[in-house]
Amino acid sequence: MTPEHYSTMAQVRAGVDNLDRQIVALLAQRFAHMRAAARIKPNRSAVRDEARKAEVIANACAEAEALGVPCDLIAGMWEELVEASIAYEMAEFDRTRG
């Protein structure tokens, strides 16, 4: 059933809960990529890459706009996501490289 066919809030909530589980699973995969980056990058200073950060946020905005979602909302969420990913990657770098 799609949201257009929902007739109760229970259906809406079940749909949102299902999507949240999928989003968390995708975030787990994203953080696995951050662990790989921490392993591959030659030094800690390579973890923060402002040009790449801007590119990732711009890519998310472009995808949002293509799907009819406001770019400013996605840009804010992606700013938080990328900063959390950088912090996680730095922690992984420190944990694995002492």
C-alpha positions as CSV (number, residue, x, y, z in Angstrom):
1,M,0.0,0.0,0.0
2,T,1.3,3.5,-0.8
3,P,0.7,6.7,1.2
4,E,-1.8,7.8,-1.4
5,H,-4.0,4.9,-0.4
6,Y,-3.7,5.3,3.4
7,S,-6.9,6.0,5.3
8,T,-5.7,5.8,8.9
9,M,-2.9,7.2,11.0
10,A,-2.0,3.7,12.0
11,Q,-1.2,3.0,8.3
12,V,0.9,6.2,8.1
13,R,2.8,5.4,11.3
14,A,3.5,1.8,10.1
15,G,4.8,3.2,6.8
16,V,7.0,5.7,8.6
17,D,8.3,3.0,11.0
18,N,9.1,0.7,8.1
19,L,11.0,3.5,6.3
20,D,12.9,4.4,9.4
21,R,14.1,0.8,9.7
22,Q,15.3,1.0,6.1
23,I,17.0,4.4,6.6
24,V,18.9,3.1,9.7
25,A,20.0,0.0,7.7
26,L,21.3,2.3,4.9
27,L,23.0,4.5,7.4
28,A,24.8,1.4,8.8
29,Q,26.1,0.8,5.3
30,R,27.2,4.4,5.0
31,F,29.1,4.2,8.2
32,A,30.7,0.9,7.0
33,H,32.1,3.1,4.1
34,M,33.4,5.6,6.7
35,R,35.3,2.7,8.4
36,A,36.8,1.8,5.0
37,A,37.8,5.4,4.4
38,A,39.4,5.6,7.8
39,R,41.4,2.4,7.0
40,I,42.4,3.7,3.5
41,K,43.2,7.3,4.0
42,P,46.9,7.9,4.6
43,N,46.6,10.3,7.5
44,R,44.1,11.9,9.9
45,S,44.2,15.3,8.1
46,A,42.8,13.6,5.0
47,V,39.6,12.7,6.9
48,R,38.1,16.2,6.6
49,D,37.7,17.1,2.9
50,E,35.6,20.3,2.5
51,A,35.4,20.0,-1.3
52,R,34.0,16.5,-1.0
53,K,31.6,17.5,1.7
54,A,30.2,20.3,-0.5
55,E,29.9,17.8,-3.4
56,V,28.0,15.3,-1.3
57,I,25.6,17.9,-0.1
58,A,25.1,19.3,-3.6
59,N,24.5,15.8,-4.9
60,A,21.9,15.2,-2.2
61,C,20.2,18.5,-3.1
62,A,20.1,17.6,-6.8
63,E,18.5,14.3,-6.0
64,A,16.0,15.9,-3.7
65,E,15.0,18.5,-6.3
66,A,14.6,15.7,-8.9
67,L,12.2,14.0,-6.4
68,G,10.3,17.1,-5.5
69,V,11.8,17.5,-2.0
70,P,12.9,20.9,-0.8
71,C,16.7,21.2,-1.2
72,D,17.1,23.4,1.9
73,L,15.7,20.7,4.1
74,I,17.9,18.0,2.6
75,A,21.0,20.3,2.7
76,G,20.5,20.8,6.5
77,M,20.1,17.1,7.1
78,W,23.1,16.2,4.9
79,E,25.2,18.8,6.7
80,E,24.5,17.0,10.0
81,L,25.0,13.6,8.4
82,V,28.3,14.5,6.8
83,E,29.6,16.1,10.0
84,A,28.6,13.0,12.0
85,S,30.3,10.8,9.3
86,I,33.5,12.8,9.6
87,A,33.4,12.6,13.4
88,Y,32.9,8.8,13.1
89,E,35.6,8.4,10.6
90,M,38.1,10.4,12.7
91,A,37.2,8.2,15.8
92,E,37.7,5.1,13.7
93,F,41.0,6.5,12.3
94,D,42.2,7.1,15.9
95,R,40.9,3.8,17.2
96,T,42.6,1.7,14.5
97,R,45.8,3.7,14.2
98,G,46.3,4.7,17.8
